[in-house]
Amino acid sequence: MLRLTDPGLREQLEALPASAALIGVSTDGTAIAVDVDNAPHILVCTGTGGGSTTILRTLTAQFLHQGAHALVLDATRISHLWAKELSTVTHRGNVAGIHDALVGLATELKRRTDLDDVPRLMVVFDQTDDTLRHLARYWETFRQEGNLKKSPAITALEAVLYEGRQARIHVLYNGLASGGGLTPSAREQFATVILARVGTSIWQRLAPIAGPAPKRSAHPGRVHVVQDGTAHQTQALLLTDAEAADWLTATAAGEI
């Protein structure tokens, strides 16, 4: 396991630019990170017990530590309670709230496009595929004649995937990014894909140019990070709820 308490790990995190987060360390000892200035959106897809929510938590905590803000969209209402008390985090946990938050992002996207000095905003979207389907049904319940058929919340999410880098808005997406109304071109905006315990069909859908699907690993925290068409077998950095909350509380208090 790769943990925040490992010797030298915090120093390694502090050495990263504010636009980057450490995903983990490859099996050959290379640090595997993502820089959202270059690869603005991240997709995480794992099988049962693969740790997708933990990976989202670990990446989000790093960006918050670097001064970013976060919009956490969590329909389960329990997966990211560690972040609810943080002043730089907005948490939405029901379909109506998630709908309104995404629609509001369309306005925020336009506002930020002409600004130079705004905090980076991480849109942390857990259980996304199911939530998008709920959003589509939610829109149908009150869509009036003359309204577009497609949910404006989903349209706003697509706009962020296309244009978010310019506005310093980045999506951390937990799911397959299939179904739910996302267009194929929107799904192609994830330049970094983190996969664990997925079958051949999912691998071929999400990492088609990275070669054949590798054997699944039962090792805790072992993932494949696909960047630039190459898959890196990686031991992911994992933070618990308490570790993330304590680290960020200390950061806010100026203790780190």
Secondary structure, DSSP 4 states (H G I P E B T S, - for coil): -B-TTSTTHHHHHHTS-TTEEEEEEETTS-EEEEETTTS--EEEEE-TTS-HHHHHHHHHHHHHHTT-EEEEEETTSSTTGGGTT-TTEEEE-SHHHHHHHHHHHHHHHHHHHT-SS---EEEEEESHHHHHHHHHHHHHHHPPTTS-SS-HHHHHHHHHHHHHHHHTEEEEEES---STT--HHHHTT-SEEEEES--HHHHHHH-TTS-SPPPP--STTEEEEEETTEEEEEEEB---HHHHHHHHHHHHTT--
